[in-house]
């Protein structure tokens, strides 16, 4: 008896006949066994009496149609469910038989029907005819590794997908390369302009030779005026406050100063609240670089 509980009734186990107590009113009609052991014993006895196509006594409906097959490796019979696509394609009774048959070379390699047929293929590098398996006809183009290297090193003309410039290169790079330089790569990259970048873009419309996403070293600058060597960066409050972004911006500023560029950084808060002040800063930077260039002349 459970400590602190009183039984509300008793029943007899339908498997072993032992009388057991009922402590919950919901178990009066539902509970039929005294223990889990008796429940599994009854379930195993019923499953052993079932035959193919018989009605299930637990669910009251007919089982899925099955078929008995013979294992191609050990010859042992096993059942497959015909309505299950993955199970219907089974050829072995177990995973071990599948491993012994397939992995150890009974149905793959040179003994497989796919590899029995040989065809004649013409080498794309030297033009020599060689014999190979029909299964590798689509991917084998050369007779040896030396010919494959010669095929990749053959001269070819590469056409840039951005500017259309033609350069002399190898056949391998002509197939794998799309652009002639990093500048064309950055120009062709799809970029999404943020709201602050669109506002600065409107201010820079009056100035000539302004380039967007200008490639600089291993970075990309938001706006650049190459004639005056001016960089303009639009710094978002969140992204440019991250530790990695702070280090990257400091490196970019240092490289720009070493190469004679003027870096003008406009914070997001200033662009949204004082756009006229940003316009004044841009004009002052352009005027200072213009005056400097005239003095040097």
Backbone bond lengths (Angstrom), bond angles and torsions (degrees), N, CA, C in turn:
res aa  C-N    CA-C-N  psi(-1)  N-CA   C-N-CA  omega(-1)  CA-C   N-CA-C  phi
1 X - - - 1.462 - - 1.526 109.86 -
2 X 1.323 115.72 137.74 1.452 119.71 179.47 1.515 110.32 -69.80
3 X 1.340 115.70 140.17 1.452 121.11 -177.91 1.524 109.88 -69.49
4 X 1.324 116.36 126.83 1.452 121.05 178.00 1.510 113.98 85.43
5 X 1.348 119.23 3.01 1.451 122.37 -179.97 1.517 109.04 -126.81
6 X 1.297 116.71 148.78 1.458 122.90 175.47 1.516 108.70 -115.94
7 X 1.322 117.97 136.18 1.467 120.41 179.52 1.518 112.09 -66.64
8 X 1.318 116.12 143.64 1.468 120.82 177.65 1.528 111.29 -102.69
9 X 1.339 116.24 -1.85 1.448 120.04 178.14 1.515 110.43 175.07
10 X 1.327 116.42 179.81 1.457 121.83 179.48 1.519 109.48 -143.04
11 X 1.345 115.74 153.63 1.460 122.28 178.79 1.521 108.89 -139.75
12 X 1.333 115.96 166.51 1.449 122.32 179.06 1.520 109.20 -108.18
13 X 1.340 117.15 132.33 1.470 122.72 -179.61 1.531 109.43 -65.61
14 X 1.333 116.13 130.65 1.465 119.33 -178.05 1.519 112.43 -76.75
15 X 1.347 117.50 -7.73 1.460 120.41 179.98 1.527 112.02 -97.73
16 X 1.347 117.49 -51.81 1.464 121.08 -177.23 1.520 113.76 -109.81
17 X 1.330 118.01 -10.70 1.456 121.66 179.11 1.500 114.92 82.54
18 X 1.293 120.28 3.33 1.463 122.60 -179.83 1.527 110.09 -71.12
19 X 1.342 115.60 136.55 1.466 120.85 177.64 1.524 108.74 -83.42
20 X 1.335 117.32 129.25 1.462 122.50 -179.64 1.512 109.42 -130.75
21 X 1.319 116.29 155.13 1.460 122.99 -176.31 1.528 111.10 -86.49
22 X 1.316 114.31 152.43 1.466 122.89 176.59 1.516 108.07 -114.52
23 X 1.362 116.28 125.76 1.457 121.62 -177.66 1.523 112.41 -108.75
24 X 1.331 117.05 -11.71 1.462 121.39 -176.97 1.522 108.37 -124.15
25 X 1.304 116.04 135.66 1.470 119.48 -177.67 1.530 112.24 -67.73
26 X 1.346 117.24 -22.79 1.463 120.07 179.10 1.523 111.74 -76.22
27 X 1.340 118.24 -15.95 1.455 121.80 -178.09 1.525 113.00 -92.74
28 X 1.342 117.41 -2.33 1.466 119.57 -177.01 1.520 111.21 -64.26
29 X 1.333 116.50 -43.07 1.463 120.31 -179.49 1.525 112.55 -94.88
30 X 1.329 117.02 -24.06 1.458 119.49 -172.57 1.528 113.25 -90.53
31 X 1.293 118.96 -37.74 1.459 121.62 -174.52 1.533 110.53 -79.94
32 X 1.352 117.31 130.58 1.459 122.77 -176.61 1.524 112.90 -125.28
33 X 1.337 118.70 -13.98 1.457 122.26 -175.14 1.514 109.25 -122.83
34 X 1.348 114.69 151.94 1.461 120.41 180.00 1.518 112.33 -80.66
35 X 1.329 117.39 -22.96 1.461 121.58 -177.73 1.530 110.04 -152.72
36 X 1.310 114.93 169.57 1.468 120.19 177.52 1.524 110.87 -68.55
37 X 1.322 116.93 -32.11 1.463 121.21 179.02 1.520 111.40 -60.42
38 X 1.334 117.43 -44.43 1.468 121.16 178.16 1.530 111.16 -66.98
39 X 1.324 116.39 -34.68 1.469 119.87 179.75 1.524 110.93 -65.43
40 X 1.349 117.27 -45.20 1.466 120.41 179.34 1.527 111.44 -70.21
41 X 1.330 117.74 -32.65 1.462 120.73 177.62 1.519 110.97 -65.16
42 X 1.315 116.85 -41.08 1.463 120.05 178.29 1.521 111.23 -68.27
43 X 1.347 116.16 -39.63 1.462 119.65 -179.94 1.523 110.88 -66.14
44 X 1.354 117.90 -40.78 1.460 120.32 177.97 1.513 112.28 -66.55
45 X 1.317 118.53 -35.56 1.453 121.04 178.89 1.518 111.30 -67.13
46 X 1.338 116.81 -37.90 1.466 120.04 179.06 1.524 111.09 -71.35
47 X 1.328 116.79 -39.05 1.473 119.58 179.52 1.518 110.95 -65.73
48 X 1.336 117.43 -32.84 1.454 120.01 178.95 1.509 112.92 -69.37
49 X 1.320 118.06 -25.91 1.468 121.29 -179.98 1.515 113.08 -85.94
50 X 1.356 118.08 -12.23 1.453 120.13 -177.46 1.517 111.12 -73.52
51 X 1.324 115.36 147.21 1.455 122.02 177.69 1.524 108.95 -122.05
52 X 1.309 115.20 167.69 1.470 119.16 -179.38 1.514 110.17 -63.43
53 X 1.341 116.52 130.93 1.454 120.57 178.66 1.503 114.27 82.10
54 X 1.323 120.09 0.92 1.459 121.71 -178.66 1.519 109.69 -80.42
55 X 1.336 115.28 167.10 1.452 121.23 -178.76 1.518 108.80 -85.59
56 X 1.315 117.86 132.48 1.454 121.76 -179.35 1.512 109.88 -73.70
57 X 1.349 120.34 124.93 1.461 121.20 -179.83 1.514 112.90 -71.86
58 X 1.400 117.63 -16.80 1.455 119.81 -178.96 1.516 112.14 -83.84
59 X 1.317 118.47 -42.09 1.454 121.85 -176.30 1.524 112.68 -107.68
60 X 1.302 118.34 -16.19 1.449 120.48 176.55 1.507 114.27 73.04
61 X 1.317 119.11 28.72 1.460 121.14 177.87 1.522 109.19 -140.64
62 X 1.314 116.98 160.61 1.451 122.05 -173.78 1.527 111.15 -75.46
63 X 1.314 116.73 142.50 1.458 121.64 179.42 1.525 110.73 -72.27
64 X 1.314 115.42 162.83 1.458 120.43 179.50 1.524 109.93 -68.22
65 X 1.326 118.02 146.34 1.470 119.86 -178.89 1.516 111.40 -63.79
66 X 1.348 114.91 135.17 1.453 120.85 -177.57 1.523 110.12 -127.65
67 X 1.328 113.78 164.80 1.454 119.83 -179.58 1.528 109.21 -138.55
68 X 1.316 116.19 140.10 1.466 121.64 177.84 1.522 109.36 -93.13
69 X 1.341 115.74 125.68 1.460 121.65 -179.66 1.521 109.84 -122.95
70 X 1.332 114.57 169.44 1.451 122.06 -179.39 1.522 109.05 -110.81
71 X 1.338 116.11 127.75 1.464 121.53 -178.78 1.527 109.77 -62.36
72 X 1.324 116.67 132.41 1.456 121.30 -178.38 1.528 112.51 -74.17
73 X 1.340 117.39 -12.97 1.465 120.31 -178.33 1.534 111.88 -99.69
74 X 1.348 117.39 -53.39 1.463 120.57 -176.16 1.519 113.55 -106.81
75 X 1.334 118.70 -10.67 1.458 121.86 179.05 1.509 114.55 80.33
76 X 1.325 118.94 6.47 1.457 122.17 -179.34 1.529 109.95 -78.57
77 X 1.372 119.36 136.07 1.470 120.81 178.40 1.526 111.49 -73.38
78 X 1.321 116.88 145.02 1.463 122.36 177.29 1.518 108.48 -149.19
79 X 1.339 116.60 160.94 1.454 123.05 -176.44 1.521 110.62 -102.01
80 X 1.337 115.75 144.90 1.460 122.40 174.92 1.521 108.32 -130.00
81 X 1.331 116.16 147.50 1.469 121.80 176.81 1.523 108.09 -88.16
82 X 1.325 116.73 120.07 1.461 120.59 -173.88 1.521 112.14 -70.01
83 X 1.323 117.61 -30.61 1.465 120.39 -177.24 1.527 112.41 -80.01
84 X 1.327 117.89 -14.20 1.462 122.64 177.97 1.528 108.65 -91.30
85 X 1.333 116.70 118.04 1.462 121.01 -174.26 1.523 111.75 -63.83
86 X 1.338 116.95 -43.63 1.465 120.36 -179.19 1.529 110.89 -68.47
87 X 1.333 117.16 -39.60 1.458 120.47 -178.76 1.521 111.42 -74.17
88 X 1.334 116.94 -31.52 1.462 120.57 -178.53 1.531 111.84 -68.98
89 X 1.330 117.48 -22.67 1.461 120.96 -179.35 1.533 112.90 -89.64
90 X 1.322 118.09 4.86 1.468 120.96 -178.82 1.522 111.65 -67.77
91 X 1.338 115.57 141.23 1.469 121.62 178.28 1.518 112.18 -122.02
92 X 1.363 116.57 -9.33 1.452 120.77 -177.33 1.521 108.80 -128.55
93 X 1.340 115.58 153.94 1.458 120.51 -176.17 1.517 112.85 -78.73
94 X 1.316 118.14 -23.93 1.463 121.62 -177.02 1.524 109.80 -149.45
95 X 1.350 114.52 171.34 1.463 120.17 179.50 1.525 111.20 -69.45
96 X 1.331 117.28 -33.22 1.458 119.97 179.31 1.529 112.08 -65.72
97 X 1.340 116.64 -39.93 1.467 119.66 176.43 1.526 110.80 -66.19
98 X 1.336 116.43 -36.86 1.466 119.74 177.54 1.522 110.88 -64.97
99 X 1.340 117.12 -39.18 1.467 121.29 178.08 1.528 110.88 -65.44
100 X 1.334 115.75 -45.50 1.463 119.83 -178.14 1.530 112.00 -64.08
101 X 1.339 116.47 -34.15 1.459 120.13 -176.27 1.519 112.56 -83.23
102 X 1.339 116.71 -43.88 1.461 120.61 -171.58 1.526 111.61 -89.83
103 X 1.327 117.27 -52.15 1.457 120.55 -174.01 1.521 111.48 -68.17
104 X 1.294 118.42 -33.36 1.457 120.78 -176.62 1.522 113.83 -87.16
105 X 1.318 117.10 10.06 1.453 119.27 166.65 1.503 117.06 96.00
106 X 1.322 119.05 20.61 1.454 118.82 177.62 1.524 111.88 -80.91
107 X 1.337 116.23 -32.61 1.450 119.75 -177.17 1.520 112.68 -122.24
108 X 1.344 118.26 7.99 1.461 120.44 176.53 1.521 108.68 -130.31
109 X 1.324 115.47 172.69 1.460 120.01 -179.38 1.517 111.98 77.64
110 X 1.308 117.07 -153.58 1.456 121.56 -175.50 1.525 112.57 -70.69
111 X 1.353 118.56 -19.88 1.446 121.00 178.46 1.520 112.79 -81.65
112 X 1.324 118.23 -10.94 1.456 121.09 -179.73 1.527 110.17 -74.05
113 X 1.342 118.00 147.81 1.474 120.03 177.42 1.523 113.25 -60.75
114 X 1.344 116.75 -26.55 1.460 119.56 -179.33 1.522 111.88 -69.84
115 X 1.344 116.97 -22.79 1.447 120.81 -176.60 1.528 113.01 -103.78
116 X 1.302 116.29 0.94 1.471 118.58 -176.65 1.527 111.83 -74.17
117 X 1.333 117.00 -30.10 1.476 120.65 -175.89 1.529 110.23 -89.15
118 X 1.324 116.67 134.23 1.459 122.15 177.04 1.519 109.93 -115.11
119 X 1.328 116.34 144.86 1.455 121.91 -178.89 1.520 109.08 -129.99
120 X 1.321 116.42 165.58 1.463 122.83 178.74 1.522 109.27 -98.89
121 X 1.326 116.60 126.46 1.464 122.62 -178.41 1.522 108.31 -121.32
122 X 1.324 116.25 141.36 1.455 121.98 179.65 1.523 109.56 -94.80
123 X 1.330 117.18 127.38 1.462 121.68 -178.96 1.526 109.70 -66.90
124 X 1.339 116.03 131.55 1.462 120.88 -177.96 1.515 112.58 -75.98
125 X 1.334 118.41 -16.07 1.461 121.20 -178.20 1.527 112.37 -95.94
126 X 1.339 117.51 -52.55 1.466 120.70 -176.22 1.526 113.22 -104.06
127 X 1.324 118.34 -10.08 1.458 121.41 179.42 1.515 114.81 79.03
128 X 1.310 118.76 8.00 1.450 122.50 -178.70 1.528 110.10 -82.33
129 X 1.362 116.49 141.42 1.456 122.10 177.03 1.525 110.03 -84.03
130 X 1.350 116.49 134.59 1.458 120.60 178.22 1.529 108.89 -140.37
131 X 1.339 114.97 156.07 1.452 122.52 -178.71 1.530 110.23 -93.33
132 X 1.325 115.24 137.81 1.454 120.34 176.83 1.522 108.93 -152.71
133 X 1.335 116.67 168.45 1.453 121.25 -178.82 1.525 110.09 -69.76
134 X 1.331 115.34 148.48 1.464 120.19 -179.01 1.519 111.68 -66.35
135 X 1.343 117.00 -27.83 1.455 120.00 -179.54 1.524 112.17 -68.10
136 X 1.342 117.96 -21.97 1.467 121.35 -179.30 1.524 112.34 -105.92
137 X 1.297 117.90 17.06 1.459 120.82 -176.29 1.523 111.84 -66.30
138 X 1.329 116.88 -37.21 1.458 119.97 -175.34 1.522 112.57 -72.92
139 X 1.333 117.95 -31.19 1.464 119.59 -175.25 1.521 113.82 -100.58
140 X 1.341 119.04 -21.10 1.458 121.82 -179.53 1.534 109.80 -87.06
141 X 1.346 116.54 117.52 1.451 121.38 -179.35 1.528 112.63 -120.24
142 X 1.323 117.17 -15.94 1.458 120.89 -179.06 1.524 109.75 -125.70
143 X 1.331 115.18 155.83 1.465 120.30 -176.98 1.518 112.94 -84.49
144 X 1.329 119.32 -19.23 1.459 121.98 -177.98 1.526 109.65 -152.06
145 X 1.331 115.24 172.97 1.454 120.80 179.20 1.520 111.39 -69.92
146 X 1.332 116.73 -34.27 1.471 120.09 178.36 1.522 110.72 -63.27
147 X 1.340 116.39 -41.86 1.466 119.82 178.08 1.528 111.13 -67.00
148 X 1.328 116.90 -33.33 1.468 119.82 177.92 1.520 110.51 -65.80
149 X 1.336 117.55 -41.09 1.465 120.41 177.07 1.526 111.87 -66.08
150 X 1.325 116.55 -39.13 1.465 119.47 176.87 1.520 111.35 -63.86
151 X 1.342 115.75 -36.88 1.458 119.84 -179.79 1.521 111.12 -65.75
152 X 1.337 116.82 -38.09 1.455 120.19 -179.93 1.521 112.16 -74.16
153 X 1.341 117.31 -28.07 1.463 121.15 -177.36 1.520 113.60 -91.65
154 X 1.316 117.82 4.59 1.472 119.72 179.11 1.520 110.62 -66.14
155 X 1.337 118.93 141.29 1.469 120.63 -179.11 1.518 111.32 -68.27
156 X 1.321 114.87 144.32 1.461 121.27 -179.95 1.522 108.54 -151.07
157 X 1.313 116.03 164.79 1.468 123.20 179.48 1.521 108.37 -102.04
158 X 1.347 115.23 124.99 1.461 120.35 178.20 1.522 109.36 -102.17
159 X 1.346 116.13 131.47 1.467 122.51 179.86 1.522 108.25 -110.99
160 X 1.320 117.08 120.85 1.460 122.11 179.91 1.518 109.96 -67.74
161 X 1.321 117.24 133.47 1.454 121.47 -178.70 1.514 112.92 -78.34
162 X 1.335 117.65 -9.67 1.458 120.01 179.87 1.528 112.46 -99.97
163 X 1.329 116.39 -53.32 1.470 119.86 -177.04 1.523 113.36 -103.53
164 X 1.323 118.26 -11.89 1.457 121.25 -179.95 1.507 114.59 78.85
165 X 1.333 118.59 11.01 1.456 121.93 -179.09 1.528 110.47 -71.57
166 X 1.338 116.97 139.15 1.461 122.42 -179.27 1.521 109.41 -103.82
167 X 1.333 115.36 130.07 1.456 121.42 179.58 1.521 109.71 -131.20
168 X 1.355 115.52 152.08 1.460 121.61 178.34 1.527 109.28 -85.68
169 X 1.327 116.62 124.55 1.456 122.02 -179.59 1.524 109.47 -149.98
170 X 1.322 117.44 -171.96 1.462 121.60 177.98 1.528 110.09 -88.37
171 X 1.325 114.98 164.97 1.469 119.79 -178.62 1.518 111.27 -65.90
172 X 1.336 116.97 -33.85 1.471 120.21 179.71 1.526 110.80 -65.26
173 X 1.342 117.22 -46.98 1.466 120.26 -179.75 1.525 111.29 -71.04
174 X 1.301 118.03 -27.35 1.462 119.90 178.20 1.527 111.43 -67.12
175 X 1.338 116.51 -29.56 1.466 119.87 179.35 1.520 112.07 -85.06
176 X 1.329 117.52 -34.64 1.461 120.87 -174.79 1.524 113.30 -92.41
177 X 1.344 118.28 -24.16 1.453 121.42 -176.28 1.518 109.84 -91.98
178 X 1.335 117.04 142.30 1.467 121.55 179.87 1.521 112.73 -111.28
179 X 1.345 117.37 -32.63 1.461 120.65 -173.79 1.528 109.55 -124.84
180 X 1.316 115.48 156.70 1.459 120.63 -176.65 1.517 112.98 -85.30
181 X 1.326 118.54 -20.15 1.460 121.14 -177.56 1.520 109.35 -155.86
182 X 1.342 115.49 172.16 1.461 120.51 176.99 1.523 111.63 -68.58
183 X 1.312 117.07 -29.73 1.464 119.51 178.68 1.523 111.07 -63.32
184 X 1.326 116.88 -43.82 1.472 120.13 177.48 1.524 111.08 -67.83
185 X 1.327 116.51 -32.52 1.461 119.78 177.62 1.515 110.99 -64.04
186 X 1.348 117.50 -46.15 1.455 120.52 -179.72 1.526 111.55 -67.74
187 X 1.333 117.71 -34.14 1.458 120.07 178.43 1.531 111.99 -68.35
188 X 1.321 116.02 -34.30 1.462 119.69 -177.73 1.515 112.78 -85.15
189 X 1.339 117.77 -14.94 1.468 120.02 -178.85 1.518 110.24 -66.20
190 X 1.358 117.61 133.07 1.472 119.50 176.99 1.520 110.55 -71.15
191 X 1.313 118.02 123.76 1.457 122.41 -178.76 1.520 109.67 -122.60
192 X 1.306 115.84 148.35 1.461 121.88 176.87 1.521 108.17 -109.19
193 X 1.312 117.06 116.48 1.453 121.47 -179.16 1.522 109.80 -76.33
194 X 1.349 116.69 130.25 1.447 120.71 176.09 1.521 110.00 -78.89
195 X 1.307 116.20 173.05 1.467 120.04 -177.24 1.519 111.43 -65.38
196 X 1.342 117.71 -39.73 1.465 119.24 -179.50 1.522 110.77 -71.01
197 X 1.312 118.88 -32.56 1.463 121.25 177.22 1.522 110.97 -67.97
198 X 1.328 116.90 -36.38 1.471 119.62 177.50 1.524 111.40 -66.04
199 X 1.332 116.82 -35.57 1.466 119.46 179.01 1.530 110.85 -67.46
200 X 1.341 117.04 -42.74 1.467 119.96 178.52 1.525 110.45 -69.02
201 X 1.312 117.18 -32.30 1.459 120.71 178.20 1.530 111.21 -62.67
202 X 1.331 116.42 -37.23 1.465 119.97 177.26 1.522 111.52 -66.84
203 X 1.348 116.66 -35.55 1.466 119.35 178.96 1.521 112.40 -69.47
204 X 1.346 117.05 -30.98 1.463 121.10 -175.65 1.522 113.47 -87.90
205 X 1.332 117.81 3.02 1.469 119.93 -179.05 1.519 112.63 -65.10
206 X 1.337 116.58 -29.39 1.475 119.63 -176.08 1.526 112.10 -78.71
207 X 1.337 117.26 -12.51 1.455 120.39 -177.06 1.531 109.30 -99.39
208 X 1.322 117.99 138.32 1.463 119.99 -179.10 1.526 112.85 -82.50
209 X 1.322 115.19 159.80 1.474 123.62 173.98 1.532 112.91 58.75
210 X 1.318 117.09 38.42 1.461 121.34 174.82 1.529 108.13 -91.51
211 X 1.325 117.21 125.83 1.455 121.83 -178.34 1.518 110.34 -110.95
212 X 1.343 114.79 140.51 1.474 121.99 -179.23 1.521 109.75 -98.91
213 X 1.347 117.58 141.38 1.470 123.40 -178.95 1.534 110.92 52.57
214 X 1.290 114.97 58.65 1.468 121.17 -176.22 1.528 109.76 -76.26
215 X 1.346 119.35 126.44 1.481 120.83 178.86 1.519 110.61 -75.53
216 X 1.331 114.28 127.60 1.463 120.79 -179.79 1.517 107.96 -138.00
217 X 1.340 116.37 116.02 1.458 122.21 -175.64 1.534 108.71 53.88
218 X 1.332 118.50 -122.30 1.457 121.70 176.94 1.528 112.15 -102.37
219 X 1.357 116.31 15.93 1.464 121.05 -178.26 1.523 110.00 -116.51
220 X 1.319 114.18 -178.61 1.453 122.59 174.87 1.518 108.46 -136.37
221 X 1.336 116.74 128.52 1.460 122.53 -177.54 1.523 108.62 -100.31
222 X 1.346 116.36 142.80 1.471 121.27 -176.28 1.526 111.31 -59.72
223 X 1.346 117.34 -53.74 1.467 121.64 179.64 1.529 108.48 -136.81
224 X 1.327 115.10 146.59 1.465 120.49 179.62 1.516 109.67 -146.82
225 X 1.336 114.53 143.53 1.473 122.21 172.76 1.526 105.66 -117.88
226 X 1.322 118.12 91.04 1.473 120.52 -173.48 1.522 114.15 -60.68
227 X 1.347 117.67 -32.15 1.469 119.24 -178.48 1.527 111.83 -62.77
228 X 1.330 116.91 -36.41 1.467 121.60 -179.50 1.523 112.83 -102.80
229 X 1.338 117.07 -1.98 1.472 123.20 -178.64 1.522 111.10 55.82
230 X 1.333 115.00 57.34 1.470 122.78 178.36 1.523 108.80 -120.19
231 X 1.333 116.13 131.01 1.458 123.56 172.50 1.522 108.89 -108.25
232 X 1.337 116.59 139.05 1.466 122.25 176.31 1.520 107.83 -127.35
233 X 1.333 116.50 119.73 1.454 122.82 -179.11 1.526 110.17 -114.77
234 X 1.337 116.23 135.89 1.462 122.54 175.59 1.524 107.83 -102.64
235 X 1.333 116.51 107.00 1.462 122.11 -172.74 1.523 110.39 -95.16
236 X 1.344 115.78 112.79 1.454 119.98 173.52 1.516 110.97 -71.17
237 X 1.339 116.87 146.64 1.462 120.97 -174.82 1.519 111.73 -63.63
238 X 1.322 117.79 -43.27 1.472 120.66 -175.32 1.525 111.73 -78.43
239 X 1.334 116.80 -53.92 1.458 119.64 -171.50 1.522 112.63 -66.51
240 X 1.324 117.16 -36.37 1.458 119.47 -177.51 1.525 113.13 -86.54
241 X 1.341 116.48 4.24 1.464 120.31 174.10 1.518 112.19 -100.04
242 X 1.335 118.02 -3.79 1.454 121.73 177.42 1.526 110.28 -71.84
243 X 1.339 117.45 150.34 1.484 119.43 -177.34 1.525 112.89 -59.29
244 X 1.321 117.44 -42.40 1.464 119.12 179.73 1.517 112.29 -65.41
245 X 1.343 116.80 -37.14 1.469 120.37 179.57 1.524 111.69 -69.32
246 X 1.339 116.87 -34.85 1.471 120.06 179.06 1.529 110.38 -64.39
247 X 1.332 116.71 -43.37 1.468 120.49 178.32 1.535 110.43 -65.62
248 X 1.338 117.05 -41.31 1.461 120.43 -179.78 1.529 111.46 -65.17
249 X 1.328 117.37 -40.73 1.470 120.21 179.34 1.526 111.25 -66.91
250 X 1.344 117.08 -37.83 1.462 119.98 178.70 1.528 110.78 -65.85
251 X 1.325 116.42 -39.71 1.474 119.70 177.46 1.520 111.15 -65.29
252 X 1.317 116.08 -40.69 1.461 120.27 179.54 1.536 110.94 -64.81
253 X 1.331 116.48 -41.68 1.467 119.98 178.86 1.535 110.89 -64.55
254 X 1.328 116.74 -39.86 1.468 119.86 -179.35 1.524 111.38 -65.81
255 X 1.320 117.51 -44.48 1.463 120.62 179.20 1.523 111.69 -65.10
256 X 1.339 116.09 -37.74 1.467 119.20 178.82 1.523 111.50 -65.11
257 X 1.335 116.77 -41.01 1.465 120.05 179.52 1.525 110.85 -67.34
258 X 1.324 117.87 -37.76 1.456 120.52 179.50 1.524 112.17 -65.06
259 X 1.335 117.72 -31.22 1.452 121.16 -178.19 1.527 112.77 -98.10
260 X 1.341 117.23 8.93 1.462 120.68 173.81 1.508 115.13 84.89
261 X 1.317 119.12 20.06 1.464 122.29 177.86 1.526 110.02 -93.87
262 X 1.338 115.94 148.21 1.457 122.32 174.78 1.528 108.00 -99.01
263 X 1.336 116.28 118.77 1.459 121.44 -178.78 1.525 109.38 -97.94
264 X 1.345 116.52 117.77 1.462 122.36 177.96 1.526 108.07 -111.87
265 X 1.334 115.99 114.36 1.463 121.27 -179.28 1.532 109.43 -105.39
266 X 1.347 114.79 128.63 1.460 121.46 -179.85 1.523 108.50 -115.27
267 X 1.349 119.07 112.95 1.472 121.18 -179.74 1.529 111.66 -68.68
268 X 1.324 115.09 156.23 1.472 121.21 -178.34 1.525 111.71 -62.50
269 X 1.337 117.48 -41.56 1.461 120.50 -179.28 1.521 111.56 -62.90
270 X 1.320 116.79 -39.89 1.469 120.38 -179.95 1.520 111.21 -69.25
271 X 1.331 118.10 -36.72 1.467 121.03 179.53 1.523 110.81 -66.98
272 X 1.331 117.37 -40.31 1.464 120.74 -177.82 1.518 113.00 -75.87
273 X 1.344 117.64 -33.27 1.462 120.77 -174.48 1.534 113.12 -98.24
274 X 1.320 118.64 -30.07 1.468 121.67 -175.95 1.527 109.03 -139.02
275 X 1.328 116.29 71.59 1.460 120.24 -179.64 1.521 111.59 -69.27
276 X 1.344 116.92 -31.37 1.468 120.01 178.24 1.535 110.54 -65.63
277 X 1.331 117.02 -37.81 1.454 119.86 177.09 1.521 112.20 -65.39
278 X 1.346 117.28 -34.78 1.469 120.46 176.02 1.522 110.55 -65.96
279 X 1.340 115.81 -37.25 1.461 119.60 178.13 1.529 110.63 -63.85
280 X 1.329 116.45 -38.82 1.464 120.25 179.10 1.534 110.37 -65.83
281 X 1.336 116.91 -41.37 1.469 120.27 179.13 1.523 111.54 -61.97
282 X 1.334 116.28 -40.93 1.467 119.79 -179.90 1.522 110.79 -65.32
283 X 1.318 116.08 -43.05 1.467 119.55 -179.62 1.519 110.77 -66.88
284 X 1.337 117.98 -37.13 1.467 120.24 178.38 1.527 111.09 -66.37
285 X 1.347 116.85 -39.66 1.458 119.90 178.32 1.523 111.15 -64.34
286 X 1.326 116.82 -41.19 1.470 120.58 179.01 1.530 110.65 -66.93
287 X 1.328 115.33 -39.87 1.467 118.79 179.95 1.527 111.18 -66.37
288 X 1.335 116.99 -38.61 1.470 119.70 -179.93 1.522 111.09 -67.07
289 X 1.310 117.08 -39.82 1.470 119.39 179.65 1.525 111.05 -72.47
290 X 1.342 117.16 -33.34 1.467 120.56 176.94 1.519 110.32 -65.94
291 X 1.340 117.02 -44.78 1.466 121.57 178.85 1.529 111.19 -63.33
292 X 1.316 116.12 -39.61 1.468 120.74 179.12 1.511 112.18 -64.33
293 X 1.345 115.66 -38.70 1.463 119.01 178.97 1.510 111.75 -70.42
294 X 1.362 117.00 -34.29 1.462 119.13 178.36 1.521 110.85 -70.40
295 X 1.341 116.93 -37.08 1.464 120.07 179.44 1.538 110.55 -67.02
296 X 1.332 116.17 -39.05 1.463 118.71 179.51 1.520 111.68 -65.91
297 X 1.338 116.05 -30.89 1.476 119.29 177.04 1.526 110.58 -71.18
